[in-house]
Every structure is written in C-alpha cells, then in structure tokens.
Amino acid sequence: MSSKKIRYAVCSLIILAFLALSGILFFVVDMISTKNGIYSSLKDNHCEFFASDALVSDGGLIETQNYKVFLAGEVKGTQKNYDVRLALVKLLNERAGMNQYLSMLSPSVCIYLDEYLNNGDESNLEKAFSLLPSIHPENNVEHYEFWHKFYAFNSGLPDYKKISVTGLGGEVSDASTKEAFIIIKNIIADVQTDDENLLLNFKKISETNANSLTASTLLSLFTDLKNDLKLKEAALRLALSDDFFIYASLVESVYSSVNMNFLDSINETQKNDRMEMSSYQIFQYLYAENKNDVFFGQTEIKHALQAASDSEKIGYPLARQINESTQLKHKVCSLFFTYRDSYAAGTTQQYSYRISQSMYEKEFNVFAEENQSCVLFKIDEDDSIFKKQAMIVTGASKCTADYFQYVLLINNSQAVTYR
C-alpha cells in the first residue's frame, strides 16, 4: 500500500473517530441537559402524597377545579395501588365533588360493587369477585379490602356526596358474560313498546337459555341488540326508562367482548382501540345522564393516556377520546404511576416481578426520601421540560405533558395476594 493511501486511510479513521466521539459527546451533553431540565421542572412542583393513611398532604398541587374527569394509570398487581386509589377517592370527593367511580371491570361485575357500596351487603361484594377469573389482576386480597374501606367512607357521606360505581370494561369471564345476559333478560321481561323489531329481539333473548350460551349465539343476539342501540336509542330509552343505562352498558360490554373472538385479522393495537371505543361508548351513556357529575377511575396506564402510544399498542385511549370530545374537551386530568423498588403479581400465585423504570422515570427518585411512601409531581407547568420534550412514553409522538399532567412515584410496594 502506498504512503498516500495509508495517509488517506489514517485520515479517514481519524474523521470517523471524531464523528463518533462528537455523536457520543452530543448524546451525553443532551442527556445531562435533559436531566437538569427534569430536576428544574420538578424541584418546586412535588409534595409527599400521604399526610396520613387516608388523605393527601397538599391537594392544591392537583388543580381540581380545571377538570371533570380524573384518570390514574397504574401497573396492575401491586399493593400500594389500593392505598393510593382510596386516597384519591377521598381527596377528589372532598375537593372536586367526585361522585362517579369508573372501573375497567365489566358492568356486570360493577353492578354488584355498586350495590355493595350502597348497602354494605357482603353477599354483593362476594358475588362481584366470584365473577372474576381466579388469576385476575383485580381478584386479590388488597382489592377486596379496598371495597370495605370504600364502603366505610361512602356510608359516612351525606346523600348528595355519595359515590356510584360504573364498569366500562369488557366481560372478564364466561361467568360475567352469563350474568350480564341474565340481568338483561330480567330488565326486558315486562317491557312494553310499540316497536315490533325491538320486541322481536327481546323475545329472542327471553327464549334463549342462559346455560346454553355459545360465542356464536351471543354474537348473533348481541349484534341485533347493538344495532338497536345505534338506530333506536330514543325508543329504547322510552321503553326501558331508568334501566336504560344498565341495559346499554351491558349490551355494549358483551358485544365488544364476544366480537373480539371473531376478529383474528386485526392486530393488537386495533383490538385495544376497539375495546377503548366500547368503554368510551359506555362512558357517553353515563355522561348523558350525569352531566353535572365528576368522574374518577384508576386503571391500567394505557387507558389513562391522552395520546397514542406505540409501547402500549394503543391509538385511541379512553382518556384521549374523552379529552377530545366536544363536551369535555381539555377537561381530563391524567396521572401516571411510576414505581421504585416495587413488585407486582404475575400470572400465577407464586410468581411476582420487579416493576421496571425507564431512564427518565428514575429521575423522579431523587425527590423521594426513603420513608416517603408516595410522592406526587406536577409536570405541566408552562416552563416545564415535559411540555417541550417527549420522554417516559416509548415511541411518543407528542410531549410528555400531552399524555399526562401528573406523575405519582410509589415507593417499596409489594405484590398483591391473589384470593
């Protein structure tokens, strides 16, 4: 090789090394700048979440007057979720007038939870949990005890502040689907209407044995009921009166759940979006009858996001649909939960796993003392880095504060105990 070629090769290597080093240096400088921006944005915008076992210390950090719907996004299967859930119920009831508790469990399950919240009859609570699969994220000891504490709080409220429960999710088991069918059957048993098509579809339900239901039978029956909801809502409201909402939510839930079994050709994101649209439809039925109410739900993270997320495989989360609606535009507040030194239950009684944090989520740990159970952060101040950059949400197309406005850091939580 000639000396000229050698010099050329050496120069090329030097240039490549310089470019690589420049790229690394740029990345390091950018990361340091981002971390400094995170620290600056959070240092004056956080507080210890619990002042006691029941209430939060500084409710002023959550600007309750600006919102009508509060959705908190959690990782399922860890114990302190339920401490936080109860605290948020109390805080939002006291300071925002929250009186509608939203669950992503099915309407058939939540009908019994609502009954329990009203009368304290333990058989209703047992019935609700009996409809859940044995290994289900919400079928655990801590969740069961949460309802005891929820009832104790709710029963002490004056009537005008009492809280109702609504299920927005799909049916979770054959047992819950059957229960939904039986409740619908009872609702329509003595309904009078001049609409012959409604009567024909009601007759099909009445003549079907709940013990012999198959997926194809359910799909056929509930496709008709779903079409009636689309085309004959006014007639149904007139015929069913006060039972309309329960009927409509059950029809929507069963139809969307059963329909999923026949949609092999669509991907996971499309399936998630269809279920989110079903949840949103149930919410619309609820909101139509309760426009002056304030709503709160603590759900999986994906439901509480206000924009699409590749990592969660979802394009139209429930929070996004509500927040973009005409009547509740920009009235949704989303809280994102991150976990330090915490564990969640897996898919068996014996298995649990450590909940991971992303690189930027770990920056929140700086503000948590070891003895603090939870720390609340506000991230949507005007000068916040979270309103300028996309972090935390993988594959985000928008800035972080477009997805959620608050972050709750949960410390040292253990996995739930399945019942």
N, C-alpha and C positions, 0 to 999 in steps of 0.2 A: 504494500500500500504506500502510495507517495506521501510525502510530508504534507502536501497541500490537502490531501483527502483526510489525513489524520487531524490536521488543524480544523478542518471543516466539521469532522465528527465530534471533536472535543468541544468546539463552539456550540454545536447543536445540543450536546448533552448539558452544557452549562445553561443554555437558554431554557431547555426543558426543566432542568432542576430549579431555575429561577422562577419559572411559571408555576411549577408545582408548589414551591415554597411560598410564593405570593398567594396562591389559592388557599393554602393552609393558613397562612397568616391572616388573610381576609376572613376566613371562616372563624378563626379564633377571636379576632377583633370584633366581628359581628356577634358572636356568641356572648362575649363579655359585655358588649353594648346592650344586647337583649337582656341579659341577666341584671345589669344595672338598671335598665328600664323597668323590669319587673319589680325589683326592690323598691324603686322610687314610687311606682304606682301603688304598691301595697302597704308601705310603711305607715301611712296615715289613714288607711282605709280597711282596717280589720279590728275585730274585737273577739274576746272569748265568747263562745256561743252559749254555754250554760252558766247562769248565775246560781242555779240550784238544780235539782233533779227535774224541775218542771218547766221553768221559763228561761228565755234567753236574756242576756245581760243588757244588750243595747239594741232594742228593736228599731231605734232610729236609723240604724245602718241600712235596714230594708225599708225603702220608701213606699210603704204600703198604699198610700193614697194614690199612687200613679197607676195601680194595676187592679184588674178584676179577676185574673186567673194566675195562680201560682203553681208552677210545676217544678218539682225537685227530682233530679236524675241521680239514681244510686246504682251501685253494683249490688246485685241481689245476694243474699245468703250470709250477711254479717250482722252481728248482734246490735251494734250501736245505731244501725239504721232506724230501729224502732224507738229508741230514746229520742233521736232527732225528730222522727215523724210525730211523736206525741208532743214534743216541744213546739214544733211548727203549727200543729193543730191549735194549741193553746194560744200561742203568740198571734196567729192570724185571726183567730176568732175574736180575741180581745182587741186587736189594733186595726184590723181590716174588715171586721164584720163577716169573716168567712163562715158560711153555713152550709156549704156543699162540699163533701169529701168525695174525691174522684179516685176510683181504683181501676187498675188494669186487669183485675179479675173479672169474670163474666157476670152479666146481670143476674143470672140465676143464683150465683153464689152471694152476690151483694144484696139481693132481696132479703136474705136471711140475716146478713150482717146488719142491715138497716133495721130489721125487726128487733134484733138483739139490742141495738143502740137505743131503741125506743122503749123497750120494756124490761131489759135485763134478763130475759128468759134464757137460761143456759142452753136449752134444747135448740134454740135458733142458732147459737154460736156453734154448737156441735154439728148441726145439720150443714152449715156453711162449710166447715172444714172437712166434713165427710165427702163432699163433692169434689175435693181436690185430690189429685193423684198422691200416693204416699210420698214419693220423692218429687216435691214441687217446691220452688224457691220460697213460697209463702206458707207452706204447710209445716210450720215449725213452732217450737215451744214459745219462743220470744214473740212471734206474731200473735199467737193465741193470748198471751198475757197482755199484749198491747191493747187488745179489744176490751179486756177487763178494765184497764186504766182509762181507756177512751170512754167507756160507759160511765165510769165513776165521775169523770169530768163533765160529760154531756148531761148527765142526770141532775147535776147541780146548777145548770144554766137556766135562766128564765126562758120561757117558751119561745120568745122572739129571737133568741140567740142559738137555739138548739140546732144541731148539725144533722143533715141527712147524708146517706151513702148511696152512690151510684156506681155501677160497674160498666166500664167502657170496653172491656176486652172480649176476646172470643171465648167460646166454650172450651173448658180445660180438660174435659174427660167425657167418656160416654155417660157417666152418671149425671154430670151437669147438663149435658145435652138433653138427656131424658127428662130431667127436672124442668128445664126450660119448656119442653114440649107439653108436659103435664100442666104447668102454670098457664100456658097459652090456651090449652084445652079448657081449663076451668074458666078463664076470662070470657071466652066466646060461647060458653054453654047456653046462656039465655039471652044472647044479644039479638036485638030486633033491628032490622034495616030493610029498606026498600030496594037496596042494590042486590040484584039476583046473583051477580058474579061474586060478590063478597060472601053471600050466603052459601054458594056452591063450594067455595074454597074452605069456608068454615066447616061445612059438612064433611069434606074430605078429612080434615083434622079430627073431627069428632068420631069418625068411623075408623080411624087408624089406632091400632093397639100400641100403647107406649112400650110394651115389652117386646115388640117385634119390629122395631125400627132398624132400618139399614141406611147406609150412607146414600144410596141411590134414591130410596124412598124419601128421605129427608130433603135431599136436593130438589126433587120434584115438587114436594109440598111447599117448601120454603121459597122456591123460585116464584111460585104463584103469589105467596104472601108478600114477598119483597116487591113484586111488580104492583100489587095492590097499594102498597105504601107509597110507591112512586106516583101512581096515577090517580089514586082515590083517597089521598090523605084526609081531605075535608070530610068525606063520607065516613071514614074510619074514626075520626075524632068525634063526630056526632054520635056514631053508634056505640063507641067504647067509653066516651066521656072521661072520667077520672082514671080509667085503666089504660088510656091510650099510650101513655109514655112507657109503662111497663111492657105492654104488648109490643110496641115498636122496637124497643131496645132488645127484647128477646128475639124477635124476628131477625133483626139486623145481625145479632151475635151468632145465632145458629146458622143463618145463611152464609155469612162470611167464613165461618169455621168449616162448615161442610164443603163449601165451594172450593176451599184450598186443596182438598183431597183430589180434585179433578183438574188441577192446573199444573200438570207436570212440565209444561212447555215454557213456563216463565221462570226467571232467575230469582235469587233470594231477595234482592232489592225490590223487585216488582211485587213479590209476595208480601214483604214488610209494608210496602206502600199501600197495598190493598187493605191490609188489616188496619193501618193507620187511618185510612179513609173511612173504614167502618166505624172505628172509635170516634172519629170526628162527627160522623152522622148521628151517632147516639148522643154525643155532646150537643149537637144542634137541636135535637128533640128536647133535651133537658133545658137548654138555654131559652128556647122558645117559651117555656112555661115558667122560667125563673130569671127573668132579665135583670132584676134588681139584686140578685144574689152575688156572692163572691165565692170563688171555687179554689180548691187546693187538692193536688194529688202528688204523691211521691211514688215514682215509677222507675223503670229501667232508664238509664241515661238516654237511650235513643229516642224515647217518646218526648223528652223534655227539651230537645234541641230545637232551635228556631231557624235552622237552615239544614240543607242536605249534608250528609256525611258519608264518605266512602268507607271509612273504617267501621261504621255501624251498619253499613249496607242499607241506607235509607235515604230517600229523596224528599219525602213529604211527611216529616214527623208531625205528630199531633200538635205540638206547640207551634210549629210553623203554620199549620193550617188555621189554627185559632187566631194566631197573631196577624195573619194576612186577611182575615175575614173582614167584611165591611163593618160589622157592629162592634168587633173587639180589636180593631186594628191598633197595634202597639200597646195593647193592654195586658200582655202576658209577661210575667216575670219568671225566668228560669234560673234554677240553682244547680250547679254541677258539683257532685261529690268527688273528692279525691281522698285517698286513704294512705296513712303512714303506719307501717308495722302492723298491718291488719290482715285478717284471713276471712275467707268465705267458704261456705259449704259447697262441695262438688256434687256429682251425680249419684253418689252412694252415701250411705250412713257413715262410712268410715273415712271417706276422702274429703280433705279440705285443701285449699291452696292459698298462697300468699298473693294478695292483690298488688299488682304492679303499678308503678307510677311512671309516667313519661318524664323525659329530661326536664321539661319546663314545669311539670306538676311538682317536682321535687323542690323547686324554688320557693314554694309556699311553706315548706317545712321549717324554713329559717325563723318564721314568726311564731312557731308553736313551742311553748315550754313543755317539758316532759309531763308535768302534772295537768296540763290542759287537755281535756277530753276532745274538744272540737273548737275550731277557730273559723269564724266567718269573714269572708273577704268581699268587698265591693270592687268590681273591675271595670265599671262603665263610666267612671268619671271622665270629663271632657279631655283631660290631658293624659289619660291612661294609655300605656303602650298596647293594652288589649283592644283598644279601639282603632289601632293602627296596623297591627300585625296579626297574622294567623298563627296561633300556637295551640297546643294541647289537643285539639281535634285533628286527627290524622286526615290528610287529604282535604283539608278545609279550603273552600273557595271564597270564604269571607273572613273578616277579622273575628277574633275570638269573642268579643263582646256582642257580635251579631248572633252568636249561638246561645249564650247565657250571660246574665248580668252579675251573678254572684257565684262564688266558689266556697264550699264548705270542706274544710280539712278535718277528717276524722282520724283520731289517734288510737292505736292499740285496741282494735276491735277484734273479738274472736268470732269464729264461725258459728252460725246458728245451730241449734239442735233439732233435727227432724223429729216430728211427733211419732 
